[in-house]
Amino acid sequence: MCEEQLVQISDEADECRLRALVSETPIAEREHREAQRHADRLRQHRDELAARVARLEADQDALLDRFTAS
C-alpha cells in the first residue's frame, strides 16, 4: 500500500512540477515544492519500513538458527 501511495504522490509531484514550469507563477512553484516534499517524506518512510522489515527478518533467521541448533 505504501508503494502504491508513493507512485500516486510522485506522479502528482511530477504534474505540479510541469505546471510550475509552464505557468512560472509563485503559487505553482509552491505547490510543486509542497508536493515534492510530501513525496520525499513518503519515500523516506517506505525506505525506513523496508529497513525495519529487513532487520526483523534477519533477527527471525538468527532465532530460527538458534532454535534448530539446540
N, C-alpha and C positions, 0 to 999 in steps of 0.2 A: 504494500500500500504506500509506503514511504517513497518507493521508487516511482510509482505512478504519479504521486503528487509532485515529485521533483521534476518529472518530464513536463507536466502541465505548467508548473510555475516557471520553469526555464523557458518554455515556449512563450509564455506571457511576457517575460522579461525581454525576450528577443523582439516581440512585437512592439513593446514600449520603446526599445532602442531604435527600431526602424522609424517609428512615429517621431521620436525626438530628432532623428537625423533629417527627416523630411520637413518637419514643421519648424525646427530650430527655435522653439519657444522655451522659456524657462520652466513653464508648467510641465511640458512634455519631458524635459530633461529630468526634472524632479521625479516624475512618475517612473521614468526609466531607472533612476538610481534606487528608488524605493523597491521596485520590482526585482532589481538585481540583488539588492541586499537580502531580500526575502529568499530568493533562490539560493544565494550563497549560504545563508543560515540553515536552510533545509538540507543542502548538500553536506554541510559540516555535521549536522545531526545524523544524517544517513551514514556518514563515514564513522562517526562515533559508535553508532549502533552496530555496524559491521565489525568494528574492532572489538567491541564488547562480546559479540557472539563468538568471534574467533578465540578470545581468551577463555570464554566459558567452555567452548568445545575442547580446547587444549586441557583445561582443568578436568573435564569429564574423561578425556582419554587417559590422563595420568591416573585418575582414580580407578578407572576400569583396569588399567595395567596393574595397579597395586592390588586390586581385588582378585584378579586372575592369578597373580603371582603367589598369593597366600596359600 
